[in-house]
Amino acid sequence: MTVRIIRGILAANAAALAIGAVAAPARTVDLASASVSGLLDAQASGRLSCAGIAQAALSRIHQLDPQLKAFITVNPRLAEEAAALDDRRRAGGSLPLQCIPVALKDNIEVAGMPTTGGSVLLRDYYPARDSTAASRLRAAGALIVGKTNLDELAVAGSTISSILGQTLNPYDRTRYAAGSSGGSAVAVSTGMAVCALGTETVNSLRNAASSAGVVAVRTSHGAVSRAGVMPQSSTMDVVGPLCKSVADTVRILDVIAGRDTRDPETTAYEGMAPSISSANARAAPLAGKTFGVMRTLFGKDPEHAPVNDVMASAIARIKQAGATIVEIDDAEFDSDVTTRKLNVSNYEFRPLFEAYLATLPASIHLATVREYYDAGRYPKVTMEKFLHNAVTWKAPLDMPAYKAALAYRAYMHDKIMGMMSDLRLDAMIYPSQKRPPVALDDKPRAERNGVFASALGFPAIDLPAGFTAPTPQAPQGLPVGLDMLGKPGMDQQLLELALGVEGALKGRQAPRIIQAHIGHAAE
């Protein structure tokens, strides 16, 4: 969808919302600082309407999205859906996510909006039904704002698509947003949405969150349904939330997690551990908790010093809160080597994606990865090598390298489980990436550490840890994310631990780019 079409949708939605609010006094809400609980309370008390909240989101999108390119599509029925939610509230209805503005990565199907995966070849695909995650959000009263930009088909980490171009970092527009979920992270960071959904195969949720100064959760494999989501890897793909706080991610997970007959992996997960519940979530006291610091996931060169300094301060705060820190220096934990040895998505992509293409209408005229590759409409810089391998490898699931990766995966899974048990670790911590968000003319996907959770099926959360020193180009510095990895199935416990760590760190700052664009909401 072109920027021109997006502007038309923004104008139509704004006009409809203005008609609904013409007799109401103006209220102001900054969605970049608003929480889920705050918006629910404001609506319950009558201080805010859903129409006003929708207007605030549209205002922020109108002001900032032309600069940042977070959205591929804005919901053309946003005003109508906001009015329906207001009608329901006035009639006495109460929903757990009543009018919480949520954006969805554009590889997650939403009925009534195109699901493009960032590709111009899929710009005319309009799903007939919602993905399970979108359906559950709607049923809980969430207001779906639109579809966000991504690395095309979510196969890289630079947030570049043929349909929109590149999403930029809100703290410094000369730098990467990072991660294929970068559009979702930027939308949340800047208040174009309060929360968002993204997907992650290797790093995409957590690196995007780290670069945008927000929180992202990668759940245990099978905790959240992937039905209605463009696939890349049956082993590694997850759907997860990005919000400004851990508490808000728990509220989203409370709605979208759980058994789904459309995704058998959710039934396999069921019963592994208590379900994720916002009602029961409490910040875990850090006193008595033990964290393993993965020292080999820190860089050792001068360019790594900014992240290392922020992480040192964050670890000191965790220790001051009463936690025990165990230093782990094991050379086998090398993210670059392990990514090459464990990234099974390279082998699983073609069979999965072609099975997905077979479900699309014949009018899309796309049936194979070879056809996609031969069309040549994808971003070459991020996709050429991946797609070339996909079309040239014969029977990728029978390749010895794939079977070796699965065997190494089992070995590393058991090693981490044994280490956590022997050292009595509540979580492992390390920087999401060894360097701050890199410049647009630098190498993308620089030294990221997410593979241990993603390839092995462990839950992990990325939290804002702090900021690097200010520079003329980034006057408030650049955000740095701290990753926390927990045991499979222990998602609720990891979330409660993250609530405690978040309180100790207080590492989030909204990007200054929003200060001139405070959204307005009418009662």
C-alpha positions as CSV (number, residue, x, y, z in Angstrom):
1,M,0.0,0.0,0.0
2,T,1.5,3.4,-1.0
3,V,2.0,6.3,1.3
4,R,-0.7,8.2,-0.7
5,I,-3.3,5.5,0.0
6,I,-2.3,5.5,3.7
7,R,-2.8,9.3,3.9
8,G,-6.3,8.8,2.3
9,I,-7.2,6.3,4.9
10,L,-5.9,8.6,7.7
11,A,-8.0,11.5,6.4
12,A,-11.2,9.4,6.1
13,N,-10.8,8.0,9.6
14,A,-10.0,11.4,11.0
15,A,-13.1,12.9,9.4
16,A,-15.3,10.2,10.8
17,L,-13.8,10.5,14.3
18,A,-14.2,14.3,14.2
19,I,-17.9,13.9,13.4
20,G,-18.4,11.6,16.4
21,A,-16.5,14.0,18.8
22,V,-17.8,17.4,17.6
23,A,-19.9,18.0,20.7
24,A,-17.3,16.8,23.2
25,P,-14.6,18.8,25.0
26,A,-11.0,18.0,24.0
27,R,-8.9,15.8,26.1
28,T,-5.2,15.0,25.7
29,V,-3.5,11.6,25.8
30,D,0.0,10.7,24.9
31,L,-0.1,7.1,23.7
32,A,3.7,6.9,24.0
33,S,3.4,7.1,27.8
34,A,-0.1,5.6,28.2
35,S,-0.5,2.1,29.7
36,V,-3.2,-0.5,29.2
37,S,-4.5,-0.1,32.7
38,G,-4.5,3.7,32.4
39,L,-6.5,3.7,29.2
40,L,-9.0,1.2,30.7
41,D,-9.4,3.3,33.8
42,A,-9.8,6.5,31.7
43,Q,-12.6,5.0,29.6
44,A,-14.3,3.5,32.6
45,S,-14.4,6.9,34.3
46,G,-15.6,8.7,31.2
47,R,-12.4,10.8,30.8
48,L,-11.6,9.2,27.4
49,S,-13.7,7.7,24.6
50,C,-12.5,5.1,22.2
51,A,-13.0,7.6,19.4
52,G,-10.6,10.0,21.2
53,I,-8.0,7.3,21.7
54,A,-8.3,6.3,18.0
55,Q,-7.9,10.0,17.1
56,A,-4.7,10.2,19.2
57,A,-3.2,7.2,17.4
58,L,-4.1,8.6,14.0
59,S,-2.7,12.0,14.8
60,R,0.6,10.4,15.8
61,I,0.7,8.2,12.7
62,H,0.0,11.3,10.5
63,Q,2.8,13.3,12.1
64,L,5.5,10.7,12.5
65,D,5.0,7.8,10.1
66,P,6.1,9.7,7.0
67,Q,9.5,10.1,8.7
68,L,9.8,6.6,10.3
69,K,7.8,4.3,7.9
70,A,6.4,2.0,10.6
71,F,3.0,1.2,8.9
72,I,2.3,-0.5,5.7
73,T,-1.5,-0.2,6.2
74,V,-3.7,1.8,8.5
75,N,-7.0,0.1,9.4
76,P,-9.6,1.7,7.0
77,R,-12.4,0.9,9.5
78,L,-10.7,2.3,12.5
79,A,-13.3,5.0,13.1
80,E,-16.1,2.6,12.7
81,E,-14.6,0.1,15.0
82,A,-13.8,2.7,17.7
83,A,-17.5,3.9,17.6
84,A,-18.7,0.3,18.0
85,L,-16.4,-0.1,21.1
86,D,-17.8,3.2,22.5
87,D,-21.4,1.9,22.0
88,R,-20.5,-1.3,23.8
89,R,-19.0,0.5,26.7
90,R,-22.1,2.8,27.0
91,A,-24.3,-0.2,27.0
92,G,-22.4,-1.6,30.0
93,G,-20.0,-3.9,28.3
94,S,-16.5,-4.3,29.6
95,L,-13.7,-6.1,27.8
96,P,-10.2,-6.8,29.0
97,L,-8.5,-4.8,26.2
98,Q,-11.3,-2.3,25.6
99,C,-10.0,0.1,22.9
100,I,-6.3,-0.6,23.5
101,P,-4.6,0.4,20.2
102,V,-2.6,-2.5,18.9
103,A,-0.6,-2.8,15.7
104,L,0.1,-6.1,14.0
105,K,3.2,-7.0,11.9
106,D,2.2,-7.5,8.3
107,N,2.8,-11.2,8.2
108,I,-0.1,-11.8,10.7
109,E,-3.4,-12.1,8.9
110,V,-6.2,-9.6,9.7
111,A,-9.5,-9.9,7.8
112,G,-10.3,-6.7,6.0
113,M,-6.7,-5.6,5.5
114,P,-4.0,-6.8,3.1
115,T,-1.4,-9.2,4.5
116,T,1.6,-8.6,2.3
117,G,4.6,-9.9,4.3
118,G,6.2,-6.7,3.0
119,S,6.1,-8.0,-0.6
120,V,4.7,-6.2,-3.6
121,L,3.8,-9.6,-5.0
122,L,1.3,-10.1,-2.1
123,R,-0.1,-6.6,-2.0
124,D,-3.6,-7.8,-3.2
125,Y,-3.9,-10.7,-0.6
126,Y,-6.9,-10.0,1.7
127,P,-7.4,-12.8,4.1
128,A,-10.9,-14.1,4.5
129,R,-10.4,-14.7,8.3
130,D,-8.3,-13.4,11.1
131,S,-5.3,-15.2,12.4
132,T,-5.9,-16.7,15.8
133,A,-3.9,-13.9,17.5
134,A,-5.9,-11.2,15.8
135,S,-9.2,-12.9,16.5
136,R,-8.4,-13.1,20.2
137,L,-7.4,-9.5,20.3
138,R,-10.6,-8.4,18.6
139,A,-12.7,-10.5,21.0
140,A,-11.0,-8.9,23.9
141,G,-11.9,-5.4,22.6
142,A,-8.5,-4.3,21.2
143,L,-8.5,-1.7,18.5
144,I,-6.4,-2.9,15.6
145,V,-4.7,0.2,14.3
146,G,-3.0,-1.3,11.2
147,K,-0.3,-3.5,9.8
148,T,3.4,-2.7,10.4
149,N,6.5,-2.9,8.2
150,L,8.9,-5.8,8.4
151,D,11.8,-7.4,6.7
152,E,10.2,-8.9,3.7
153,L,8.8,-12.3,4.6
154,A,10.5,-11.8,8.0
155,V,13.7,-13.4,6.7
156,A,16.2,-10.7,7.7
157,G,16.9,-8.1,10.3
158,S,16.9,-4.7,8.8
159,T,13.1,-3.9,8.5
160,I,13.3,-3.4,4.7
161,S,10.4,-4.4,2.4
162,S,9.7,-4.0,-1.3
163,I,6.3,-2.6,-0.5
164,L,7.4,0.3,1.8
165,G,11.2,0.5,2.1
166,Q,13.0,0.8,5.4
167,T,11.7,1.6,8.8
168,L,14.0,4.0,10.7
169,N,15.0,4.2,14.3
170,P,13.0,6.9,16.3
171,Y,16.1,7.8,18.5
172,D,18.3,8.4,15.5
173,R,16.9,8.2,11.9
174,T,20.3,7.5,10.5
175,R,20.2,4.0,12.2
176,Y,18.4,0.7,11.8
177,A,15.2,0.0,13.6
178,A,16.6,-3.6,13.6
179,G,14.7,-6.9,13.5
180,S,12.0,-7.9,11.1
181,S,9.5,-6.7,13.8
182,G,11.0,-3.2,13.6
183,G,7.8,-1.6,12.4
184,S,5.9,-2.9,15.4
185,A,8.6,-1.8,17.8
186,V,8.7,1.7,16.4
187,A,4.9,2.1,16.4
188,V,4.9,1.3,20.2
189,S,7.9,3.4,21.1
190,T,6.4,6.5,19.4
191,G,2.8,6.1,20.6
192,M,1.4,5.2,17.2
193,A,0.1,2.1,19.1
194,V,0.1,1.2,22.7
195,C,1.2,-2.4,22.0
196,A,1.9,-4.5,18.9
197,L,2.3,-8.0,17.8
198,G,5.5,-9.2,16.1
199,T,7.0,-12.5,15.1
200,E,10.4,-13.9,15.8
201,T,12.4,-16.7,14.2
202,V,15.9,-15.8,15.5
203,N,16.1,-12.3,16.9
204,S,13.2,-10.2,15.4
205,L,11.1,-9.4,18.5
206,R,13.8,-8.8,21.0
207,N,16.3,-6.9,18.8
208,A,13.5,-4.7,17.5
209,A,12.5,-3.9,21.1
210,S,16.1,-3.3,22.2
211,S,16.6,-0.8,19.3
212,A,13.3,1.0,20.1
213,G,13.5,1.1,23.9
214,V,10.5,-1.1,24.5
215,V,9.7,-4.6,25.9
216,A,9.3,-7.7,23.9
217,V,8.4,-11.3,24.9
218,R,9.4,-14.5,23.1
219,T,7.3,-17.2,24.8
220,S,8.1,-20.9,25.0
221,H,7.5,-22.8,21.8
222,G,3.7,-23.5,21.6
223,A,2.5,-21.0,24.1
224,V,0.9,-18.7,21.4
225,S,-0.8,-19.9,18.3
226,R,0.9,-19.2,14.9
227,A,-2.3,-20.0,12.9
228,G,-2.8,-17.4,10.2
229,V,0.8,-16.2,10.2
230,M,3.2,-16.4,7.3
231,P,5.7,-19.2,8.3
232,Q,9.5,-19.4,8.1
233,S,10.4,-22.1,10.6
234,S,8.2,-24.7,12.3
235,T,10.9,-25.1,14.9
236,M,11.7,-21.4,15.7
237,D,8.7,-19.2,14.8
238,V,6.8,-17.5,17.6
239,V,4.2,-14.7,17.8
240,G,4.8,-12.2,20.7
241,P,3.9,-8.8,22.1
242,L,5.8,-5.6,22.2
243,C,4.7,-2.9,24.7
244,K,6.3,-0.2,26.8
245,S,6.1,-2.3,30.0
246,V,6.2,-5.9,31.1
247,A,2.8,-5.5,32.7
248,D,1.2,-4.6,29.3
249,T,2.9,-7.5,27.6
250,V,1.4,-9.8,30.2
251,R,-2.1,-8.4,29.5
252,I,-1.6,-9.1,25.8
253,L,-0.3,-12.6,26.4
254,D,-3.2,-13.3,28.8
255,V,-5.5,-12.8,25.7
256,I,-3.6,-14.4,22.9
257,A,-1.9,-17.4,24.6
258,G,-3.5,-20.8,25.0
259,R,-4.8,-23.8,23.1
260,D,-5.7,-23.5,19.5
261,T,-6.8,-26.4,17.3
262,R,-5.4,-24.5,14.3
263,D,-1.9,-24.9,15.7
264,P,-1.2,-28.3,17.2
265,E,2.0,-27.0,18.9
266,T,-0.3,-25.2,21.4
267,T,-1.9,-28.5,22.5
268,A,1.6,-29.9,23.0
269,Y,2.5,-27.0,25.2
270,E,-0.7,-27.2,27.2
271,G,-0.1,-28.5,30.7
272,M,3.7,-27.9,30.7
273,A,3.2,-25.0,33.2
274,P,0.6,-22.7,34.6
275,S,-1.1,-20.5,32.0
276,I,0.0,-16.9,31.5
277,S,-2.3,-14.7,33.7
278,S,-2.3,-11.0,34.2
279,A,-4.5,-11.3,37.2
280,N,-1.9,-13.4,39.0
281,A,1.2,-11.6,37.8
282,R,3.2,-9.9,40.6
283,A,6.7,-8.5,40.5
284,A,9.0,-11.1,42.0
285,P,11.3,-9.8,44.7
286,L,14.9,-10.0,43.4
287,A,16.3,-10.9,46.8
288,G,17.2,-14.5,46.8
289,K,17.1,-14.8,43.0
290,T,20.1,-15.9,41.0
291,F,21.1,-14.6,37.5
292,G,23.7,-16.1,35.3
293,V,25.6,-13.4,33.3
294,M,26.7,-14.9,30.0
295,R,30.1,-13.2,29.6
296,T,30.9,-14.6,26.1
297,L,27.8,-12.8,24.7
298,F,29.5,-9.4,25.5
299,G,31.8,-7.8,23.0
300,K,35.4,-7.1,23.8
301,D,36.3,-4.4,21.3
302,P,36.1,-0.6,21.6
303,E,32.8,-0.4,19.6
304,H,31.2,-2.7,22.2
305,A,32.0,-0.4,25.2
306,P,28.7,1.6,25.0
307,V,26.6,-1.5,25.4
308,N,28.9,-3.0,28.0
309,D,28.8,0.1,30.1
310,V,25.0,0.1,30.1
311,M,24.8,-3.6,31.0
312,A,27.3,-3.2,33.8
313,S,25.2,-0.5,35.4
314,A,22.0,-2.6,34.9
315,I,23.7,-5.7,36.5
316,A,24.8,-3.6,39.4
317,R,21.2,-2.4,40.0
318,I,19.9,-6.0,39.9
319,K,22.6,-7.0,42.4
320,Q,21.8,-4.0,44.6
321,A,18.2,-5.2,44.7
322,G,19.3,-8.4,46.4
323,A,20.0,-10.8,43.6
324,T,23.0,-13.1,43.3
325,I,25.1,-12.8,40.1
326,V,26.9,-15.8,38.8
327,E,29.5,-15.1,36.1
328,I,29.4,-17.7,33.2
329,D,32.3,-17.7,30.8
330,D,31.8,-20.6,28.5
331,A,33.3,-20.4,25.0
332,E,30.6,-22.6,23.5
333,F,28.1,-19.7,24.0
334,D,29.2,-17.9,20.9
335,S,26.2,-16.3,19.1
336,D,27.9,-16.0,15.7
337,V,29.0,-19.6,15.6
338,T,25.8,-20.9,17.2
339,T,23.6,-19.0,14.7
340,R,25.3,-20.8,11.9
341,K,25.0,-24.2,13.6
342,L,21.5,-23.8,14.9
343,N,19.5,-21.7,12.5
344,V,17.2,-24.5,11.1
345,S,14.9,-21.9,9.5
346,N,17.2,-21.8,6.4
347,Y,16.1,-25.4,5.7
348,E,12.5,-25.2,6.9
349,F,11.5,-22.1,5.0
350,R,10.7,-23.3,1.5
351,P,8.4,-26.3,2.3
352,L,6.5,-24.2,4.9
353,F,6.2,-21.1,2.7
354,E,5.0,-23.0,-0.3
355,A,2.4,-24.8,1.8
356,Y,1.2,-21.4,2.9
357,L,1.1,-20.1,-0.7
358,A,-1.1,-23.0,-1.6
359,T,-3.8,-21.7,0.8
360,L,-3.9,-18.3,-1.0
361,P,-6.5,-17.4,-3.7
362,A,-5.5,-18.3,-7.3
363,S,-5.7,-14.6,-8.1
364,I,-2.4,-14.0,-6.2
365,H,-0.6,-15.9,-9.0
366,L,2.2,-17.1,-6.7
367,A,2.8,-20.7,-5.9
368,T,6.5,-21.4,-5.3
369,V,9.6,-19.8,-3.9
370,R,11.2,-20.2,-7.3
371,E,8.5,-17.9,-8.8
372,Y,9.0,-15.4,-6.0
373,Y,12.8,-15.5,-6.6
374,D,12.5,-15.2,-10.4
375,A,10.2,-12.2,-10.2
376,G,13.1,-10.3,-8.6
377,R,11.0,-7.8,-6.7
378,Y,12.5,-8.4,-3.3
379,P,15.2,-6.3,-1.6
380,K,18.4,-7.9,-2.9
381,V,20.6,-6.7,0.0
382,T,18.7,-8.6,2.6
383,M,17.2,-11.5,0.8
384,E,19.4,-12.6,-2.1
385,K,21.5,-15.2,-0.3
386,F,18.6,-16.6,1.7
387,L,16.3,-17.0,-1.3
388,H,19.1,-18.4,-3.6
389,N,19.7,-21.1,-1.0
390,A,16.0,-21.8,-0.7
391,V,15.6,-22.4,-4.5
392,T,18.8,-24.3,-5.1
393,W,18.7,-26.7,-2.1
394,K,17.0,-30.0,-3.0
395,A,15.0,-31.7,-0.3
396,P,16.3,-29.3,2.4
397,L,14.7,-31.3,5.2
398,D,16.8,-34.3,4.2
399,M,20.1,-32.5,4.1
400,P,22.8,-33.8,6.5
401,A,23.4,-30.2,7.7
402,Y,19.7,-29.9,8.8
403,K,19.9,-33.1,10.7
404,A,23.2,-32.0,12.3
405,A,21.6,-28.7,13.3
406,L,18.7,-30.6,15.0
407,A,21.2,-32.8,16.9
408,Y,23.2,-29.8,18.0
409,R,20.0,-28.1,19.1
410,A,19.2,-31.1,21.4
411,Y,22.7,-31.0,22.8
412,M,22.6,-27.2,23.5
413,H,19.1,-27.4,25.0
414,D,20.3,-30.1,27.5
415,K,23.4,-28.1,28.3
416,I,21.6,-25.0,29.2
417,M,19.0,-26.9,31.2
418,G,21.7,-28.6,33.1
419,M,23.6,-25.4,33.7
420,M,20.5,-23.6,35.0
421,S,19.8,-26.6,37.3
422,D,23.3,-27.0,38.6
423,L,23.8,-23.3,39.3
424,R,20.2,-22.8,40.5
425,L,19.7,-20.0,38.0
426,D,16.3,-18.2,37.8
427,A,17.4,-16.7,34.5
428,M,20.3,-16.0,32.2
429,I,21.0,-12.4,31.3
430,Y,23.1,-10.9,28.4
431,P,22.8,-7.9,26.0
432,S,20.3,-8.4,23.2
433,Q,23.1,-7.3,20.9
434,K,26.7,-6.4,21.5
435,R,26.5,-3.0,19.8
436,P,23.8,-0.2,19.9
437,P,21.6,0.2,16.9
438,V,23.9,0.4,13.9
439,A,24.1,3.1,11.3
440,L,22.3,2.6,8.0
441,D,25.6,2.3,6.1
442,D,26.9,-0.3,8.5
443,K,26.6,-4.1,8.5
444,P,23.0,-5.0,9.5
445,R,22.2,-7.6,12.2
446,A,25.4,-6.8,14.0
447,E,26.4,-9.3,16.7
448,R,22.9,-10.3,18.0
449,N,22.5,-12.8,20.8
450,G,18.9,-14.1,20.4
451,V,19.6,-17.5,18.9
452,F,19.9,-19.4,22.2
453,A,16.3,-18.8,23.1
454,S,14.9,-18.9,19.6
455,A,16.6,-22.1,18.3
456,L,16.2,-24.0,21.6
457,G,12.6,-23.1,22.5
458,F,13.4,-21.1,25.7
459,P,11.2,-18.1,26.7
460,A,13.1,-14.8,26.7
461,I,12.2,-11.2,27.5
462,D,14.0,-8.1,26.3
463,L,13.9,-5.1,28.7
464,P,15.1,-1.5,28.3
465,A,18.4,-1.5,30.3
466,G,19.4,2.1,29.8
467,F,20.9,4.4,27.2
468,T,24.4,5.0,25.7
469,A,26.0,8.4,26.1
470,P,24.4,11.2,24.1
471,T,25.9,12.3,20.7
472,P,25.0,15.1,18.4
473,Q,23.1,12.7,16.1
474,A,21.4,10.9,19.1
475,P,21.0,13.6,21.8
476,Q,19.4,11.3,24.3
477,G,21.7,8.4,23.5
478,L,20.6,5.0,22.1
479,P,18.6,2.4,23.9
480,V,20.2,-0.9,25.0
481,G,18.2,-4.0,25.7
482,L,18.9,-6.6,28.4
483,D,17.7,-10.1,27.5
484,M,16.5,-12.5,30.2
485,L,16.2,-16.2,29.3
486,G,14.2,-18.7,31.4
487,K,13.3,-22.4,31.4
488,P,10.8,-23.7,28.8
489,G,7.2,-23.6,30.1
490,M,8.1,-21.2,32.9
491,D,6.8,-18.2,31.1
492,Q,4.7,-16.9,34.0
493,Q,7.6,-17.1,36.4
494,L,9.9,-15.3,33.9
495,L,7.4,-12.5,33.4
496,E,7.1,-12.0,37.1
497,L,10.9,-12.0,37.4
498,A,11.0,-9.4,34.6
499,L,8.5,-7.2,36.4
500,G,11.0,-7.2,39.4
501,V,14.0,-6.4,37.1
502,E,12.1,-3.7,35.3
503,G,11.4,-2.0,38.5
504,A,15.1,-2.1,39.4
505,L,16.3,-0.8,36.0
506,K,13.7,1.9,35.1
507,G,15.6,1.9,31.8
508,R,13.0,3.3,29.4
509,Q,12.8,6.8,27.9
510,A,10.4,7.9,25.2
511,P,12.1,9.1,22.0
512,R,12.3,12.9,21.8
513,I,10.9,12.9,18.3
514,I,7.4,12.7,19.8
515,Q,7.6,15.8,21.9
516,A,6.4,18.1,19.2
517,H,3.6,15.7,18.3
518,I,1.6,15.0,21.4
519,G,-1.6,13.3,20.2
520,H,-5.0,14.7,21.3
521,A,-8.0,12.6,22.3
522,A,-11.6,13.8,22.6
523,E,-13.8,12.7,25.4
